[in-house]
Amino acid sequence: MVRAKRIERALSTLLSTTNMPSAVEAFLQSVDKDGSGTIDTKELLAALGESGLDEKLVQEFINEHDKDHDGQLNLKELKDFLASCGCL
């Protein structure tokens, strides 16, 4: 859970805005470099940039919140995570 808190803080910083649902969609589109409509480990790691998070931690985070088990986060999964931590 401590590890998830680090990612939660990093995502909250990236998405700090008054219109969170639109910001989440815009975030997903900007991070989704391959246009798949989902965010994979490498895309999220690149988006988090200099946050100090490593690939293993980001992969664990995606695995924990990837409800359809495709190895990526889609818009619903990302919004569900943000809602569960009170960020949305």
KOLGU-4560 file (N, C-alpha, C; in nm, 3 decimals, padded with zeros to 5 digits):
<recs>
<n_xx: 00.082 n_yy: -00.120 n_zz: 00.000 ca_xx: 00.000 ca_yy: 00.000 ca_zz: 00.000 c_xx: 00.086 c_yy: 00.126 c_zz: 00.000 mol: A seq: 1 type: MET>
<n_xx: 00.200 n_yy: 00.119 n_zz: 00.068 ca_xx: 00.290 ca_yy: 00.234 ca_zz: 00.071 c_xx: 00.337 c_yy: 00.265 c_zz: -00.070 mol: A seq: 2 type: VAL>
<n_xx: 00.365 n_yy: 00.161 n_zz: -00.147 ca_xx: 00.409 ca_yy: 00.179 ca_zz: -00.285 c_xx: 00.301 c_yy: 00.246 c_zz: -00.368 mol: A seq: 3 type: ARG>
<n_xx: 00.177 n_yy: 00.203 n_zz: -00.351 ca_xx: 00.066 ca_yy: 00.263 ca_zz: -00.425 c_xx: 00.051 c_yy: 00.410 c_zz: -00.389 mol: A seq: 4 type: ALA>
<n_xx: 00.079 n_yy: 00.446 n_zz: -00.266 ca_xx: 00.069 ca_yy: 00.586 ca_zz: -00.222 c_xx: 00.165 c_yy: 00.674 c_zz: -00.301 mol: A seq: 5 type: LYS>
<n_xx: 00.284 n_yy: 00.623 n_zz: -00.332 ca_xx: 00.381 ca_yy: 00.701 ca_zz: -00.410 c_xx: 00.326 c_yy: 00.728 c_zz: -00.549 mol: A seq: 6 type: ARG>
<n_xx: 00.265 n_yy: 00.629 n_zz: -00.611 ca_xx: 00.208 ca_yy: 00.647 ca_zz: -00.745 c_xx: 00.085 c_yy: 00.737 c_zz: -00.735 mol: A seq: 7 type: ILE>
<n_xx: 00.005 n_yy: 00.717 n_zz: -00.631 ca_xx: -00.113 ca_yy: 00.803 ca_zz: -00.610 c_xx: -00.071 c_yy: 00.950 c_zz: -00.603 mol: A seq: 8 type: GLU>
<n_xx: 00.032 n_yy: 00.980 n_zz: -00.525 ca_xx: 00.080 ca_yy: 01.118 ca_zz: -00.513 c_xx: 00.129 c_yy: 01.171 c_zz: -00.647 mol: A seq: 9 type: ARG>
<n_xx: 00.204 n_yy: 01.090 n_zz: -00.720 ca_xx: 00.257 ca_yy: 01.132 ca_zz: -00.850 c_xx: 00.144 c_yy: 01.159 c_zz: -00.948 mol: A seq: 10 type: ALA>
<n_xx: 00.045 n_yy: 01.071 n_zz: -00.954 ca_xx: -00.068 ca_yy: 01.091 ca_zz: -01.045 c_xx: -00.152 c_yy: 01.210 c_zz: -01.003 mol: A seq: 11 type: LEU>
<n_xx: -00.172 n_yy: 01.229 n_zz: -00.874 ca_xx: -00.248 ca_yy: 01.343 ca_zz: -00.826 c_xx: -00.183 c_yy: 01.474 c_zz: -00.867 mol: A seq: 12 type: SER>
<n_xx: -00.051 n_yy: 01.478 n_zz: -00.859 ca_xx: 00.022 ca_yy: 01.597 ca_zz: -00.899 c_xx: 00.003 c_yy: 01.623 c_zz: -01.048 mol: A seq: 13 type: THR>
<n_xx: 00.012 n_yy: 01.519 n_zz: -01.128 ca_xx: -00.005 ca_yy: 01.534 ca_zz: -01.272 c_xx: -00.147 c_yy: 01.576 c_zz: -01.310 mol: A seq: 14 type: LEU>
<n_xx: -00.245 n_yy: 01.533 n_zz: -01.230 ca_xx: -00.385 ca_yy: 01.555 ca_zz: -01.265 c_xx: -00.452 c_yy: 01.663 c_zz: -01.180 mol: A seq: 15 type: LEU>
<n_xx: -00.374 n_yy: 01.746 n_zz: -01.115 ca_xx: -00.434 ca_yy: 01.848 ca_zz: -01.028 c_xx: -00.505 c_yy: 01.954 c_zz: -01.112 mol: A seq: 16 type: SER>
<n_xx: -00.637 n_yy: 01.946 n_zz: -01.111 ca_xx: -00.722 ca_yy: 02.036 ca_zz: -01.187 c_xx: -00.862 c_yy: 02.032 c_zz: -01.128 mol: A seq: 17 type: THR>
<n_xx: -00.945 n_yy: 02.129 n_zz: -01.162 ca_xx: -01.081 ca_yy: 02.130 ca_zz: -01.108 c_xx: -01.175 c_yy: 02.037 c_zz: -01.185 mol: A seq: 18 type: THR>
<n_xx: -01.145 n_yy: 02.006 n_zz: -01.307 ca_xx: -01.230 ca_yy: 01.920 ca_zz: -01.389 c_xx: -01.163 c_yy: 01.784 c_zz: -01.407 mol: A seq: 19 type: ASN>
<n_xx: -01.159 n_yy: 01.706 n_zz: -01.301 ca_xx: -01.084 ca_yy: 01.581 ca_zz: -01.301 c_xx: -01.125 c_yy: 01.482 c_zz: -01.409 mol: A seq: 20 type: MET>
<n_xx: -01.255 n_yy: 01.454 n_zz: -01.432 ca_xx: -01.286 ca_yy: 01.355 ca_zz: -01.535 c_xx: -01.227 c_yy: 01.391 c_zz: -01.672 mol: A seq: 21 type: PRO>
<n_xx: -01.237 n_yy: 01.516 n_zz: -01.711 ca_xx: -01.179 ca_yy: 01.558 ca_zz: -01.838 c_xx: -01.027 c_yy: 01.550 c_zz: -01.833 mol: A seq: 22 type: SER>
<n_xx: -00.970 n_yy: 01.584 n_zz: -01.719 ca_xx: -00.824 ca_yy: 01.577 ca_zz: -01.704 c_xx: -00.774 c_yy: 01.433 c_zz: -01.714 mol: A seq: 23 type: ALA>
<n_xx: -00.850 n_yy: 01.339 n_zz: -01.659 ca_xx: -00.811 ca_yy: 01.198 ca_zz: -01.666 c_xx: -00.812 c_yy: 01.152 c_zz: -01.810 mol: A seq: 24 type: VAL>
<n_xx: -00.915 n_yy: 01.186 n_zz: -01.885 ca_xx: -00.922 ca_yy: 01.149 ca_zz: -02.026 c_xx: -00.808 c_yy: 01.212 c_zz: -02.105 mol: A seq: 25 type: GLU>
<n_xx: -00.781 n_yy: 01.339 n_zz: -02.081 ca_xx: -00.671 ca_yy: 01.408 ca_zz: -02.149 c_xx: -00.537 c_yy: 01.346 c_zz: -02.112 mol: A seq: 26 type: ALA>
<n_xx: -00.523 n_yy: 01.310 n_zz: -01.983 ca_xx: -00.400 ca_yy: 01.245 ca_zz: -01.937 c_xx: -00.380 c_yy: 01.114 c_zz: -02.009 mol: A seq: 27 type: PHE>
<n_xx: -00.484 n_yy: 01.031 n_zz: -02.015 ca_xx: -00.472 ca_yy: 00.902 ca_zz: -02.082 c_xx: -00.433 c_yy: 00.922 c_zz: -02.228 mol: A seq: 28 type: LEU>
<n_xx: -00.496 n_yy: 01.016 n_zz: -02.296 ca_xx: -00.465 ca_yy: 01.040 ca_zz: -02.437 c_xx: -00.321 c_yy: 01.088 c_zz: -02.455 mol: A seq: 29 type: GLN>
<n_xx: -00.274 n_yy: 01.172 n_zz: -02.364 ca_xx: -00.138 ca_yy: 01.224 ca_zz: -02.380 c_xx: -00.032 c_yy: 01.119 c_zz: -02.345 mol: A seq: 30 type: SER>
<n_xx: -00.063 n_yy: 01.028 n_zz: -02.255 ca_xx: 00.032 ca_yy: 00.925 ca_zz: -02.213 c_xx: 00.031 c_yy: 00.806 c_zz: -02.308 mol: A seq: 31 type: VAL>
<n_xx: -00.082 n_yy: 00.781 n_zz: -02.370 ca_xx: -00.102 ca_yy: 00.666 ca_zz: -02.459 c_xx: -00.030 c_yy: 00.689 c_zz: -02.593 mol: A seq: 32 type: ASP>
<n_xx: 00.098 n_yy: 00.667 n_zz: -02.593 ca_xx: 00.180 ca_yy: 00.698 ca_zz: -02.711 c_xx: 00.152 c_yy: 00.610 c_zz: -02.831 mol: A seq: 33 type: LYS>
<n_xx: 00.104 n_yy: 00.487 n_zz: -02.808 ca_xx: 00.079 ca_yy: 00.399 ca_zz: -02.921 c_xx: -00.066 c_yy: 00.404 c_zz: -02.971 mol: A seq: 34 type: ASP>
<n_xx: -00.148 n_yy: 00.489 n_zz: -02.908 ca_xx: -00.286 ca_yy: 00.507 ca_zz: -02.953 c_xx: -00.378 c_yy: 00.390 c_zz: -02.925 mol: A seq: 35 type: GLY>
<n_xx: -00.341 n_yy: 00.304 n_zz: -02.831 ca_xx: -00.420 ca_yy: 00.184 ca_zz: -02.802 c_xx: -00.544 c_yy: 00.212 c_zz: -02.716 mol: A seq: 36 type: SER>
<n_xx: -00.548 n_yy: 00.331 n_zz: -02.655 ca_xx: -00.657 ca_yy: 00.361 ca_zz: -02.563 c_xx: -00.632 c_yy: 00.312 c_zz: -02.423 mol: A seq: 37 type: GLY>
<n_xx: -00.511 n_yy: 00.263 n_zz: -02.401 ca_xx: -00.470 ca_yy: 00.213 ca_zz: -02.270 c_xx: -00.330 c_yy: 00.265 c_zz: -02.238 mol: A seq: 38 type: THR>
<n_xx: -00.291 n_yy: 00.250 n_zz: -02.111 ca_xx: -00.158 ca_yy: 00.290 ca_zz: -02.067 c_xx: -00.085 c_yy: 00.165 c_zz: -02.019 mol: A seq: 39 type: ILE>
<n_xx: 00.031 n_yy: 00.139 n_zz: -02.077 ca_xx: 00.112 ca_yy: 00.026 ca_zz: -02.031 c_xx: 00.221 c_yy: 00.077 c_zz: -01.937 mol: A seq: 40 type: ASP>
<n_xx: 00.301 n_yy: -00.014 n_zz: -01.888 ca_xx: 00.405 ca_yy: 00.020 ca_zz: -01.791 c_xx: 00.501 c_yy: 00.125 c_zz: -01.843 mol: A seq: 41 type: THR>
<n_xx: 00.551 n_yy: 00.106 n_zz: -01.963 ca_xx: 00.649 ca_yy: 00.200 ca_zz: -02.019 c_xx: 00.588 c_yy: 00.338 c_zz: -02.038 mol: A seq: 42 type: LYS>
<n_xx: 00.463 n_yy: 00.344 n_zz: -02.083 ca_xx: 00.397 ca_yy: 00.473 ca_zz: -02.103 c_xx: 00.376 c_yy: 00.546 c_zz: -01.970 mol: A seq: 43 type: GLU>
<n_xx: 00.330 n_yy: 00.472 n_zz: -01.868 ca_xx: 00.309 ca_yy: 00.535 ca_zz: -01.738 c_xx: 00.441 c_yy: 00.577 c_zz: -01.675 mol: A seq: 44 type: LEU>
<n_xx: 00.541 n_yy: 00.495 n_zz: -01.687 ca_xx: 00.673 ca_yy: 00.528 ca_zz: -01.634 c_xx: 00.727 c_yy: 00.654 c_zz: -01.700 mol: A seq: 45 type: LEU>
<n_xx: 00.711 n_yy: 00.666 n_zz: -01.831 ca_xx: 00.756 ca_yy: 00.787 ca_zz: -01.902 c_xx: 00.678 c_yy: 00.909 c_zz: -01.855 mol: A seq: 46 type: ALA>
<n_xx: 00.547 n_yy: 00.893 n_zz: -01.833 ca_xx: 00.463 ca_yy: 01.005 ca_zz: -01.790 c_xx: 00.501 c_yy: 01.052 c_zz: -01.650 mol: A seq: 47 type: ALA>
<n_xx: 00.539 n_yy: 00.959 n_zz: -01.565 ca_xx: 00.575 ca_yy: 00.994 ca_zz: -01.428 c_xx: 00.716 c_yy: 01.052 c_zz: -01.420 mol: A seq: 48 type: LEU>
<n_xx: 00.790 n_yy: 01.039 n_zz: -01.530 ca_xx: 00.918 ca_yy: 01.105 ca_zz: -01.546 c_xx: 01.013 c_yy: 01.094 c_zz: -01.429 mol: A seq: 49 type: GLY>
<n_xx: 01.043 n_yy: 01.206 n_zz: -01.371 ca_xx: 01.145 ca_yy: 01.214 ca_zz: -01.267 c_xx: 01.089 c_yy: 01.191 c_zz: -01.127 mol: A seq: 50 type: GLU>
<n_xx: 00.984 n_yy: 01.114 n_zz: -01.115 ca_xx: 00.921 ca_yy: 01.088 ca_zz: -00.986 c_xx: 01.002 c_yy: 00.992 c_zz: -00.900 mol: A seq: 51 type: SER>
<n_xx: 01.100 n_yy: 00.926 n_zz: -00.960 ca_xx: 01.183 ca_yy: 00.831 ca_zz: -00.885 c_xx: 01.123 c_yy: 00.692 c_zz: -00.876 mol: A seq: 52 type: GLY>
<n_xx: 01.014 n_yy: 00.668 n_zz: -00.946 ca_xx: 00.951 ca_yy: 00.537 ca_zz: -00.943 c_xx: 01.019 c_yy: 00.445 c_zz: -01.043 mol: A seq: 53 type: LEU>
<n_xx: 01.038 n_yy: 00.319 n_zz: -01.006 ca_xx: 01.103 ca_yy: 00.228 ca_zz: -01.099 c_xx: 01.000 c_yy: 00.144 c_zz: -01.174 mol: A seq: 54 type: ASP>
<n_xx: 01.047 n_yy: 00.076 n_zz: -01.278 ca_xx: 00.958 ca_yy: -00.001 ca_zz: -01.364 c_xx: 00.885 c_yy: -00.111 c_zz: -01.290 mol: A seq: 55 type: GLU>
<n_xx: 00.952 n_yy: -00.177 n_zz: -01.197 ca_xx: 00.889 ca_yy: -00.285 ca_zz: -01.120 c_xx: 00.771 c_yy: -00.232 c_zz: -01.039 mol: A seq: 56 type: LYS>
<n_xx: 00.788 n_yy: -00.119 n_zz: -00.975 ca_xx: 00.682 ca_yy: -00.060 ca_zz: -00.895 c_xx: 00.563 c_yy: -00.020 c_zz: -00.982 mol: A seq: 57 type: LEU>
<n_xx: 00.591 n_yy: 00.040 n_zz: -01.097 ca_xx: 00.484 ca_yy: 00.081 ca_zz: -01.188 c_xx: 00.410 c_yy: -00.042 c_zz: -01.240 mol: A seq: 58 type: VAL>
<n_xx: 00.483 n_yy: -00.149 n_zz: -01.272 ca_xx: 00.421 ca_yy: -00.273 ca_zz: -01.319 c_xx: 00.332 c_yy: -00.333 c_zz: -01.210 mol: A seq: 59 type: GLN>
<n_xx: 00.379 n_yy: -00.332 n_zz: -01.086 ca_xx: 00.297 ca_yy: -00.383 ca_zz: -00.974 c_xx: 00.169 c_yy: -00.301 c_zz: -00.961 mol: A seq: 60 type: GLU>
<n_xx: 00.182 n_yy: -00.170 n_zz: -00.975 ca_xx: 00.066 ca_yy: -00.082 ca_zz: -00.967 c_xx: -00.036 c_yy: -00.116 c_zz: -01.077 mol: A seq: 61 type: PHE>
<n_xx: 00.013 n_yy: -00.130 n_zz: -01.199 ca_xx: -00.077 ca_yy: -00.164 ca_zz: -01.310 c_xx: -00.142 c_yy: -00.299 c_zz: -01.285 mol: A seq: 62 type: ILE>
<n_xx: -00.065 n_yy: -00.397 n_zz: -01.244 ca_xx: -00.121 ca_yy: -00.530 ca_zz: -01.217 c_xx: -00.231 c_yy: -00.525 c_zz: -01.111 mol: A seq: 63 type: ASN>
<n_xx: -00.212 n_yy: -00.443 n_zz: -01.010 ca_xx: -00.310 ca_yy: -00.432 ca_zz: -00.902 c_xx: -00.441 c_yy: -00.368 c_zz: -00.948 mol: A seq: 64 type: GLU>
<n_xx: -00.434 n_yy: -00.276 n_zz: -01.041 ca_xx: -00.553 ca_yy: -00.201 ca_zz: -01.083 c_xx: -00.606 c_yy: -00.241 c_zz: -01.221 mol: A seq: 65 type: HIS>
<n_xx: -00.543 n_yy: -00.336 n_zz: -01.284 ca_xx: -00.581 ca_yy: -00.386 ca_zz: -01.416 c_xx: -00.690 c_yy: -00.492 c_zz: -01.401 mol: A seq: 66 type: ASP>
<n_xx: -00.814 n_yy: -00.449 n_zz: -01.400 ca_xx: -00.925 ca_yy: -00.540 ca_zz: -01.370 c_xx: -00.954 c_yy: -00.641 c_zz: -01.481 mol: A seq: 67 type: LYS>
<n_xx: -00.922 n_yy: -00.606 n_zz: -01.606 ca_xx: -00.947 ca_yy: -00.702 ca_zz: -01.714 c_xx: -00.823 c_yy: -00.785 c_zz: -01.749 mol: A seq: 68 type: ASP>
<n_xx: -00.716 n_yy: -00.766 n_zz: -01.672 ca_xx: -00.595 ca_yy: -00.847 ca_zz: -01.680 c_xx: -00.531 c_yy: -00.849 c_zz: -01.819 mol: A seq: 69 type: HIS>
<n_xx: -00.529 n_yy: -00.732 n_zz: -01.885 ca_xx: -00.463 ca_yy: -00.724 ca_zz: -02.015 c_xx: -00.324 c_yy: -00.661 c_zz: -02.006 mol: A seq: 70 type: ASP>
<n_xx: -00.280 n_yy: -00.632 n_zz: -01.883 ca_xx: -00.147 ca_yy: -00.577 ca_zz: -01.863 c_xx: -00.138 c_yy: -00.426 c_zz: -01.883 mol: A seq: 71 type: GLY>
<n_xx: -00.254 n_yy: -00.362 n_zz: -01.896 ca_xx: -00.259 ca_yy: -00.218 ca_zz: -01.920 c_xx: -00.376 c_yy: -00.158 c_zz: -01.844 mol: A seq: 72 type: GLN>
<n_xx: -00.374 n_yy: -00.025 n_zz: -01.828 ca_xx: -00.487 ca_yy: 00.044 ca_zz: -01.765 c_xx: -00.568 c_yy: 00.115 c_zz: -01.872 mol: A seq: 73 type: LEU>
<n_xx: -00.698 n_yy: 00.089 n_zz: -01.874 ca_xx: -00.785 ca_yy: 00.163 ca_zz: -01.964 c_xx: -00.847 c_yy: 00.280 c_zz: -01.887 mol: A seq: 74 type: ASN>
<n_xx: -00.928 n_yy: 00.359 n_zz: -01.952 ca_xx: -00.985 ca_yy: 00.478 ca_zz: -01.889 c_xx: -01.067 c_yy: 00.443 c_zz: -01.765 mol: A seq: 75 type: LEU>
<n_xx: -01.150 n_yy: 00.340 n_zz: -01.773 ca_xx: -01.232 ca_yy: 00.302 ca_zz: -01.658 c_xx: -01.145 c_yy: 00.259 c_zz: -01.540 mol: A seq: 76 type: LYS>
<n_xx: -01.044 n_yy: 00.179 n_zz: -01.567 ca_xx: -00.956 ca_yy: 00.132 ca_zz: -01.460 c_xx: -00.882 c_yy: 00.249 c_zz: -01.395 mol: A seq: 77 type: GLU>
<n_xx: -00.837 n_yy: 00.343 n_zz: -01.476 ca_xx: -00.768 ca_yy: 00.461 ca_zz: -01.423 c_xx: -00.862 c_yy: 00.546 c_zz: -01.339 mol: A seq: 78 type: LEU>
<n_xx: -00.984 n_yy: 00.568 n_zz: -01.388 ca_xx: -01.082 ca_yy: 00.645 ca_zz: -01.312 c_xx: -01.122 c_yy: 00.572 c_zz: -01.184 mol: A seq: 79 type: LYS>
<n_xx: -01.138 n_yy: 00.441 n_zz: -01.191 ca_xx: -01.173 ca_yy: 00.363 ca_zz: -01.071 c_xx: -01.064 c_yy: 00.376 c_zz: -00.964 mol: A seq: 80 type: ASP>
<n_xx: -00.938 n_yy: 00.369 n_zz: -01.006 ca_xx: -00.829 ca_yy: 00.386 ca_zz: -00.910 c_xx: -00.835 c_yy: 00.525 c_zz: -00.847 mol: A seq: 81 type: PHE>
<n_xx: -00.847 n_yy: 00.626 n_zz: -00.929 ca_xx: -00.848 ca_yy: 00.764 ca_zz: -00.878 c_xx: -00.967 c_yy: 00.788 c_zz: -00.785 mol: A seq: 82 type: LEU>
<n_xx: -01.082 n_yy: 00.729 n_zz: -00.818 ca_xx: -01.199 ca_yy: 00.741 ca_zz: -00.730 c_xx: -01.175 c_yy: 00.670 c_zz: -00.598 mol: A seq: 83 type: ALA>
<n_xx: -01.111 n_yy: 00.554 n_zz: -00.603 ca_xx: -01.089 ca_yy: 00.475 ca_zz: -00.480 c_xx: -00.993 c_yy: 00.544 c_zz: -00.384 mol: A seq: 84 type: SER>
<n_xx: -00.907 n_yy: 00.628 n_zz: -00.435 ca_xx: -00.812 ca_yy: 00.697 ca_zz: -00.346 c_xx: -00.856 c_yy: 00.840 c_zz: -00.317 mol: A seq: 85 type: CYS>
<n_xx: -00.976 n_yy: 00.876 n_zz: -00.361 ca_xx: -01.029 ca_yy: 01.008 ca_zz: -00.332 c_xx: -00.974 c_yy: 01.119 c_zz: -00.420 mol: A seq: 86 type: GLY>
<n_xx: -00.913 n_yy: 01.081 n_zz: -00.529 ca_xx: -00.854 ca_yy: 01.181 ca_zz: -00.620 c_xx: -00.952 c_yy: 01.227 c_zz: -00.727 mol: A seq: 87 type: CYS>
<n_xx: -01.064 n_yy: 01.163 n_zz: -00.737 ca_xx: -01.161 ca_yy: 01.194 ca_zz: -00.843 c_xx: -01.298 c_yy: 01.220 c_zz: -00.784 mol: A seq: 88 type: LEU>
</recs>
